[in-house]
Amino acid sequence: MAEVTLDLRGQPKTEAYAELKTHALAILEGVDDDICAMATMSCLLHHAFGHLWTGFYRVVTPGKLLRVGPYQGTLGCLEITFGKGVCGTSAAKGETVVVSDVHAFPGHITCDGRSASEIVVPVYGHNRELIAVLDIDSEHKNTFDDVDRAALEDLMAWFQHRTA
């Protein structure tokens, strides 16, 4: 399959995510490298939806520290402590966090002042260990909802269930 990025803006979210998942799975078939997959998914998600920032924070010290991984967008924060900001909160709780207005989120870490809303999804490996969080920022408030949450959690399940 030709590795191309899709622009899915303007499509209903459910349909866009279904098309993106099919595309991503085809590209990642046979891949067994998490960093390669993170880079690929960051690119695909970023260009499909035109987000401000799309990328991963990898767990480098379990339960303590996240470090920036593959991403698309402006310079990201280099390290985030578990429990701090939206990414650290998602990592500490092990659950997706959807923030409609980052300025109202207690302890929000501002990496790019244009960020207005955010979704962070935990990423689990084969043994259900937290290996990263997927962080997506938008410059518009109220960008993310339960459709995004469910679709992104489903897409991130690739890391836990990959067969390569």
GIQUI-V528016 format. One record per run of one state. SS is the DSSP state (h for helix, s for strand, l for the rest). FROM is the first residue (numbers start at 0). LEN is the number of residues. If there is no record, write none. Layout:
BEGIN
ss,from,len
SS,FROM,LEN
SS,FROM,LEN
END
This chain:
BEGIN
ss,from,len
l,0,12
h,12,16
l,28,5
h,33,16
l,49,3
s,52,9
l,61,3
s,64,8
l,72,6
s,78,3
l,81,3
h,84,9
l,93,3
s,96,3
l,99,2
h,101,3
l,104,12
s,116,8
l,124,5
s,129,9
l,138,7
h,145,11
l,156,1
h,157,4
l,161,3
END
